[in-house]
C-alpha cells in the first residue's frame, strides 16, 4: 500500500514553482491533479494499443477492447455494482446527469409529475431538470435545507407525495460540503414509487461509494475529480431499469439489427455507447481506480477528515471569516467554502494566486444556493490526497496577507 504521507511525490505538477513559490493546489473539487501512472497510461495507450473497440479482428482492436472492458470491470468493482453492464462510460458527471433527465424522464414521466431537488445543486444537476420540466410540464419541488445545509429526514418525508417520480441530488455538496443521506433517501423514494439519481462528482474517490448499499438507481461521476483524465466518467444504471430506458444516442456500436425501415438495439452497455468511445480516457479511469485502491479508501477518508478539520480550525480563527456548511469534518466532504467580511472573493483569490495558492472563487455553478445564502460569491478550498497541513498553513498565512492588503490595515 502507498503511504499517503508521501503520495504527493506521485504527482509531477507539484514540482512547479510559481512566483518563486511552490504550488499549493486547493482546487481539487474543480479538478484533481494526476499521478504519473494516469499520465503515463495516456501515452501508453496511444503509443502501443490505439485502435477502435468491438469492431476488428486484428490484435490492436483486441487489445484496445480488452483495456476498455477491463476498465469497466474496475469501475464496477469500485462502485460495487452487481454487473459491468450497469456501468456506462460518459464524458463525465454532467453528461450522465443530462442523460438521466433527457432519456429516463422523457420515457417514464408525464405531465404533472414532480421531481425533487435541492436548491444547493450544481447547475449540472439543476438546469437539465429545469429544461425537461419545461418540455414535459413537470413540477420541480425543492427540499428544505437546514441552516448548515443538512436535510431533516422527518421534514423531507412529507415532500414525497404520489406525484413525485424522481429525486436527484448530490452525494456531496460542491459548496457546502454536506454528505447527504443517500441510503435513507433511496429507501424513502422507493417506498413511494420514485427513483433516485445521484451526482457523485464530489464523492467518488474521496469517500466510499457502494451503489448497492446506497440503493440508488442512477449514479454519475467524472474521472477528472478522482485523479483520472478529463473528458471521461461513468453513469451507473441499475440493471432493472435497462429495458425502460431508450438509447441516448444512435449510430454505430449500439445496434443489434438495422433495416431500411427500423432498427433494434444491442443490450447495455453497448446500447448507451454509440460511436467511437474515449478508450484512452476509460483506460486512464481504470488506472486512477488502481491508484486509489493502492492507497486504500480508509486512509483517504481519514486523511480527508484530518485535513478538513484542521482547515476549519485554522480558518475559524481569522477575524471576519464565515464558513459555510457543517463545522464537523466527519459530516462533510474534503472542501471548505468561506467568505471574508467586506472583501470580494475574486480579490482574495487573486492575492492567494500571487502566493502560489490555487483556490476557486465565485458561485461554483450554484447560483440559486448563493442567492439563498445572500452572498454574491464564496472562496472554496478543496483538498485531495496530496493536501498537507503545511498547505493549509500557507493558505491561512496568505489570507491574512490578503486582509491586510485589501483592507489597508
VMD Tcl script that draws the C-alpha trace (Angstrom):
set ca {
  {0.00 0.00 0.00}
  {1.17 3.53 -0.70}
  {1.93 5.83 2.21}
  {-0.49 8.75 1.98}
  {2.05 10.97 3.75}
  {4.41 10.71 0.77}
  {1.85 10.34 -2.04}
  {2.39 13.94 -3.17}
  {5.60 12.69 -4.81}
  {3.46 10.73 -7.29}
  {2.13 13.98 -8.79}
  {4.59 15.72 -11.11}
  {2.76 19.05 -11.08}
  {3.93 19.69 -7.52}
  {7.42 20.24 -8.85}
  {6.18 23.53 -10.29}
  {7.25 26.87 -8.86}
  {5.05 29.95 -9.38}
  {6.17 33.45 -8.43}
  {9.11 31.85 -6.71}
  {6.80 29.80 -4.50}
  {5.89 26.09 -4.51}
  {2.44 25.23 -5.81}
  {-0.28 24.88 -3.16}
  {-3.20 23.34 -5.02}
  {-6.51 23.68 -3.19}
  {-8.92 23.31 -6.12}
  {-9.42 19.55 -6.27}
  {-13.22 19.91 -6.28}
  {-12.88 21.57 -9.69}
  {-10.39 19.00 -10.94}
  {-7.83 16.80 -9.24}
  {-4.21 16.60 -10.23}
  {-2.98 13.44 -11.96}
  {-0.39 10.93 -10.77}
  {2.38 9.62 -13.01}
  {0.53 6.33 -13.58}
  {-2.51 8.04 -15.06}
  {-0.44 10.42 -17.17}
  {1.70 7.54 -18.46}
  {-1.40 5.49 -19.30}
  {-2.46 8.02 -21.91}
  {0.91 7.94 -23.68}
  {0.99 4.15 -23.43}
  {-2.46 3.71 -24.95}
  {-1.88 5.93 -27.97}
  {1.70 4.68 -28.45}
  {1.04 0.92 -28.23}
  {-2.66 0.00 -28.36}
  {-4.60 2.61 -30.33}
  {-7.47 1.03 -32.28}
  {-11.24 1.10 -32.30}
  {-13.03 -1.27 -29.95}
  {-15.53 -4.08 -30.58}
  {-15.08 -3.82 -34.35}
  {-11.95 -5.52 -35.50}
  {-10.38 -8.96 -35.57}
  {-6.81 -7.66 -35.54}
  {-4.72 -7.76 -32.39}
  {-4.73 -3.99 -31.77}
  {-8.51 -3.93 -31.71}
  {-8.49 -6.91 -29.36}
  {-6.03 -5.17 -27.04}
  {-7.96 -1.92 -27.09}
  {-11.25 -3.69 -26.43}
  {-9.73 -5.61 -23.55}
  {-8.31 -2.44 -21.94}
  {-11.68 -0.70 -22.37}
  {-13.74 -3.52 -20.87}
  {-11.25 -4.18 -18.08}
  {-11.66 -0.52 -17.11}
  {-15.41 -1.05 -16.98}
  {-14.95 -4.02 -14.64}
  {-12.63 -1.96 -12.42}
  {-15.30 0.74 -12.13}
  {-17.97 -1.88 -11.47}
  {-15.96 -3.33 -8.58}
  {-15.04 0.13 -7.29}
  {-18.75 1.05 -7.07}
  {-19.74 -2.49 -6.02}
  {-22.24 -2.63 -8.88}
  {-23.73 -6.07 -9.46}
  {-22.80 -6.21 -13.15}
  {-20.41 -4.44 -15.51}
  {-23.41 -3.95 -17.82}
  {-24.60 -1.34 -15.30}
  {-21.54 0.88 -15.99}
  {-21.94 3.26 -18.93}
  {-18.94 5.34 -19.97}
  {-19.71 9.04 -20.49}
  {-17.85 12.32 -20.91}
  {-18.34 12.91 -17.19}
  {-20.89 13.59 -14.47}
  {-22.58 16.35 -16.46}
  {-23.35 14.04 -19.36}
  {-24.55 11.30 -17.03}
  {-26.95 13.65 -15.25}
  {-28.24 15.02 -18.54}
  {-28.83 11.51 -19.83}
  {-30.96 10.62 -16.81}
  {-33.01 13.77 -17.26}
  {-33.34 13.63 -21.02}
  {-33.74 9.89 -21.51}
  {-35.25 8.31 -18.41}
  {-37.52 11.25 -17.60}
  {-38.78 11.54 -21.15}
  {-39.71 7.86 -21.23}
  {-41.02 7.48 -17.66}
  {-42.57 10.81 -16.62}
  {-45.74 12.54 -17.77}
  {-47.29 15.97 -17.47}
  {-47.93 16.93 -13.86}
  {-45.35 14.57 -12.34}
  {-42.88 16.02 -9.84}
  {-39.11 15.98 -9.39}
  {-37.42 16.60 -6.04}
  {-34.16 18.59 -5.96}
  {-32.06 20.59 -3.52}
  {-31.52 24.29 -4.18}
  {-27.84 23.67 -3.41}
  {-27.38 21.55 -6.56}
  {-24.63 22.17 -9.09}
  {-26.07 23.57 -12.32}
  {-25.34 20.20 -13.97}
  {-28.00 18.65 -11.75}
  {-30.29 21.65 -11.88}
  {-30.58 23.07 -15.39}
  {-31.32 19.71 -17.12}
  {-34.31 19.23 -14.82}
  {-35.48 22.78 -15.48}
  {-35.35 22.10 -19.20}
  {-37.13 18.75 -19.07}
  {-39.74 20.21 -16.70}
  {-40.49 22.93 -19.24}
  {-40.72 20.43 -22.08}
  {-42.90 17.88 -20.28}
  {-44.75 20.33 -18.00}
  {-43.38 18.75 -14.83}
  {-43.13 20.25 -11.35}
  {-39.83 20.98 -9.64}
  {-40.01 20.78 -5.86}
  {-37.08 21.83 -3.66}
  {-36.44 20.09 -0.36}
  {-35.82 22.38 2.63}
  {-32.23 22.63 3.83}
  {-31.30 23.33 7.42}
  {-29.05 26.30 8.21}
  {-25.93 24.15 7.90}
  {-27.10 22.67 4.60}
  {-28.21 19.34 6.06}
  {-31.53 17.59 5.50}
  {-34.05 16.75 8.22}
  {-35.48 13.44 7.00}
  {-38.66 13.92 9.01}
  {-39.33 17.18 7.18}
  {-38.30 15.66 3.85}
  {-40.68 12.71 4.09}
  {-43.81 14.81 3.57}
  {-42.46 16.01 0.20}
  {-42.69 12.50 -1.26}
  {-46.25 12.88 -2.50}
  {-47.80 10.43 -5.02}
  {-46.82 12.66 -7.94}
  {-43.09 12.53 -7.16}
  {-41.33 10.24 -9.63}
  {-37.67 11.05 -9.09}
  {-35.33 12.69 -6.61}
  {-31.97 13.89 -7.89}
  {-29.25 15.27 -5.64}
  {-25.54 15.45 -4.99}
  {-23.90 12.87 -2.76}
  {-21.59 15.64 -1.52}
  {-22.38 19.33 -1.97}
  {-19.70 21.07 -4.01}
  {-20.07 24.25 -1.92}
  {-21.46 23.35 1.50}
  {-19.61 20.05 1.73}
  {-22.59 18.20 3.22}
  {-22.64 14.44 2.74}
  {-26.30 13.65 2.10}
  {-28.09 10.52 3.40}
  {-28.49 8.78 0.05}
  {-29.32 5.39 1.53}
  {-32.22 6.72 3.62}
  {-33.49 8.87 0.76}
  {-33.35 5.90 -1.62}
  {-35.45 3.80 0.74}
  {-37.93 6.63 1.10}
  {-38.10 7.18 -2.66}
  {-38.61 3.51 -3.45}
  {-41.31 3.17 -0.79}
  {-43.23 5.89 -2.64}
  {-42.67 4.53 -6.14}
  {-39.94 7.00 -7.11}
  {-36.35 6.52 -8.27}
  {-33.19 8.29 -7.13}
  {-30.38 9.79 -9.22}
  {-27.14 10.82 -7.54}
  {-24.46 13.28 -8.62}
  {-21.31 11.65 -7.28}
  {-18.79 14.11 -8.71}
  {-17.52 15.21 -5.27}
  {-17.81 11.79 -3.66}
  {-16.20 9.12 -5.85}
  {-12.54 8.69 -4.97}
  {-12.93 10.63 -1.73}
  {-15.45 8.61 0.30}
  {-16.66 5.00 -0.12}
  {-19.38 4.58 -2.75}
  {-21.34 1.33 -2.80}
  {-24.26 1.71 -5.18}
  {-25.92 -1.49 -3.94}
  {-25.75 -0.46 -0.30}
  {-26.86 3.08 -1.16}
  {-29.79 1.70 -3.15}
  {-29.51 4.35 -5.87}
  {-30.95 3.84 -9.34}
  {-28.52 6.17 -11.14}
  {-25.08 7.38 -10.09}
  {-22.95 9.78 -12.16}
  {-19.33 10.82 -11.71}
  {-16.28 12.22 -13.51}
  {-12.82 10.68 -13.72}
  {-11.02 14.01 -13.57}
  {-12.15 14.66 -9.99}
  {-10.75 11.33 -8.78}
  {-7.22 11.65 -10.21}
  {-8.17 10.37 -13.67}
  {-8.22 12.01 -17.13}
  {-10.56 14.75 -18.25}
  {-13.37 14.01 -20.71}
  {-14.47 10.67 -19.29}
  {-16.69 9.42 -16.49}
  {-19.38 6.87 -15.85}
  {-23.10 6.57 -15.28}
  {-24.35 3.66 -13.20}
  {-27.81 2.48 -14.25}
  {-29.44 -0.22 -12.15}
  {-29.97 -3.31 -14.29}
  {-33.71 -3.48 -13.58}
  {-34.14 -0.16 -15.42}
  {-32.31 -1.06 -18.64}
  {-35.42 -2.14 -20.52}
  {-37.21 1.08 -19.54}
  {-34.56 3.49 -20.80}
  {-34.12 4.10 -24.53}
  {-30.68 4.76 -26.06}
  {-29.20 8.20 -25.50}
  {-27.68 8.46 -28.98}
  {-27.93 6.48 -32.19}
  {-25.25 5.24 -34.56}
  {-22.53 2.66 -34.77}
  {-21.80 0.26 -31.96}
  {-25.20 0.39 -30.25}
  {-27.35 -1.56 -32.69}
  {-28.38 -5.17 -32.94}
  {-30.03 -5.00 -36.37}
  {-30.69 -2.29 -38.94}
  {-33.09 -2.42 -41.88}
  {-34.39 0.28 -44.17}
  {-37.46 0.78 -42.01}
  {-36.40 0.02 -38.43}
  {-33.58 -0.84 -36.06}
  {-33.13 -2.76 -32.83}
  {-30.65 -2.13 -30.06}
  {-27.80 -4.06 -28.50}
  {-28.05 -4.74 -24.76}
  {-26.45 -2.46 -22.16}
  {-23.78 -1.13 -22.04}
  {-23.39 -1.03 -25.84}
  {-26.96 0.27 -26.12}
  {-25.87 3.50 -24.46}
  {-22.45 3.98 -26.04}
  {-22.96 4.95 -29.68}
  {-19.94 5.83 -31.78}
  {-16.24 5.61 -31.01}
  {-15.73 5.86 -27.23}
  {-12.95 7.59 -25.34}
  {-10.95 4.41 -24.94}
  {-7.81 6.11 -23.66}
  {-9.88 8.02 -21.11}
  {-11.63 4.88 -19.89}
  {-8.25 3.15 -19.60}
  {-6.96 6.12 -17.59}
  {-10.03 5.98 -15.36}
  {-9.25 2.35 -14.62}
  {-5.66 3.28 -13.76}
  {-6.98 6.01 -11.43}
  {-9.10 3.35 -9.68}
  {-5.95 1.23 -9.29}
  {-4.12 4.23 -7.83}
  {-6.88 4.94 -5.30}
  {-7.03 1.27 -4.34}
  {-3.26 1.26 -3.80}
  {-3.72 3.88 -1.08}
  {-6.90 2.47 0.42}
  {-10.21 4.21 0.99}
  {-9.86 4.08 4.78}
  {-6.62 6.07 4.55}
  {-8.16 8.52 2.07}
  {-11.20 9.16 4.29}
  {-9.07 9.55 7.41}
  {-6.73 11.96 5.66}
  {-9.63 13.97 4.22}
  {-11.26 14.35 7.64}
  {-7.95 15.31 9.26}
  {-7.13 17.96 6.67}
  {-10.68 19.33 6.58}
  {-10.88 19.52 10.36}
  {-7.52 21.27 10.50}
  {-8.64 23.74 7.81}
  {-11.87 24.55 9.66}
  {-9.98 25.13 12.90}
  {-7.35 27.37 11.28}
  {-9.79 29.34 9.16}
  {-12.19 29.85 12.08}
  {-9.50 31.76 13.95}
  {-9.38 34.51 11.29}
  {-11.39 37.66 12.04}
  {-14.30 38.30 9.67}
  {-14.33 34.69 8.46}
  {-17.61 32.92 7.72}
  {-17.55 29.19 6.89}
  {-20.50 27.57 5.12}
  {-21.84 24.10 5.82}
  {-21.31 21.81 8.82}
  {-18.40 22.55 11.14}
  {-17.68 18.87 11.89}
  {-15.21 17.39 9.39}
  {-16.74 13.88 9.55}
  {-20.05 15.32 8.32}
  {-18.66 16.86 5.15}
  {-16.53 16.23 2.11}
  {-12.94 17.43 1.80}
  {-13.67 21.07 1.00}
  {-14.40 24.31 2.82}
  {-16.22 27.30 1.32}
  {-15.94 30.63 3.09}
  {-16.27 34.38 2.76}
  {-14.47 37.28 4.42}
  {-16.42 40.25 5.68}
  {-16.14 43.23 3.36}
  {-13.90 41.50 0.80}
  {-14.79 40.12 -2.62}
  {-13.82 36.51 -3.22}
  {-12.06 37.27 -6.50}
  {-9.84 39.89 -4.86}
  {-8.83 37.47 -2.13}
  {-8.23 34.67 -4.64}
  {-6.01 36.99 -6.71}
  {-3.79 37.66 -3.70}
  {-3.66 33.94 -2.91}
  {-2.69 33.24 -6.52}
  {0.27 35.61 -6.22}
  {1.38 33.46 -3.29}
  {1.21 30.30 -5.42}
  {-2.06 29.14 -3.86}
  {-4.81 27.91 -6.17}
  {-8.37 28.16 -4.83}
  {-11.74 28.62 -6.51}
  {-13.71 31.85 -6.17}
  {-17.17 32.74 -7.44}
  {-20.50 30.94 -7.33}
  {-19.20 27.46 -8.18}
  {-22.07 26.74 -10.61}
  {-24.57 27.14 -7.75}
  {-26.27 30.49 -8.34}
  {-29.54 29.54 -6.58}
  {-27.60 28.47 -3.49}
  {-25.66 31.71 -3.33}
  {-28.91 33.64 -3.74}
  {-30.31 31.70 -0.79}
  {-27.18 32.36 1.27}
  {-27.44 36.04 0.31}
  {-23.81 36.19 -0.70}
  {-22.56 37.14 -4.15}
  {-19.67 34.67 -4.14}
  {-17.52 32.48 -1.94}
  {-13.99 31.14 -1.83}
  {-13.61 27.38 -1.90}
  {-10.55 25.49 -0.74}
  {-10.84 21.83 -1.68}
  {-8.49 19.03 -0.80}
  {-7.05 15.84 -2.24}
  {-4.84 13.02 -1.08}
  {-1.85 15.27 -1.74}
  {-3.02 18.11 0.55}
  {-0.91 18.68 3.67}
  {-1.32 20.70 6.84}
  {1.52 22.87 5.54}
  {-0.71 23.71 2.57}
  {-3.45 24.83 4.96}
  {-0.96 26.91 6.94}
  {0.17 28.58 3.71}
  {-3.48 29.29 2.82}
  {-4.20 30.93 6.16}
  {-0.99 32.99 6.07}
  {-1.91 34.20 2.60}
  {-5.47 35.06 3.68}
  {-4.07 37.23 6.48}
  {-1.84 38.92 3.93}
  {-4.85 39.49 1.66}
  {-6.86 41.01 4.52}
  {-4.02 43.39 5.37}
  {-3.53 44.37 1.74}
  {-7.19 44.72 0.75}
  {-8.40 46.40 3.92}
  {-5.35 48.58 4.19}
  {-4.91 47.56 7.79}
}
mol new
graphics top color blue
foreach p $ca { graphics top sphere $p radius 0.5 }
foreach p [lrange $ca 0 end-1] q [lrange $ca 1 end] { graphics top cylinder $p $q radius 0.2 }
display resetview
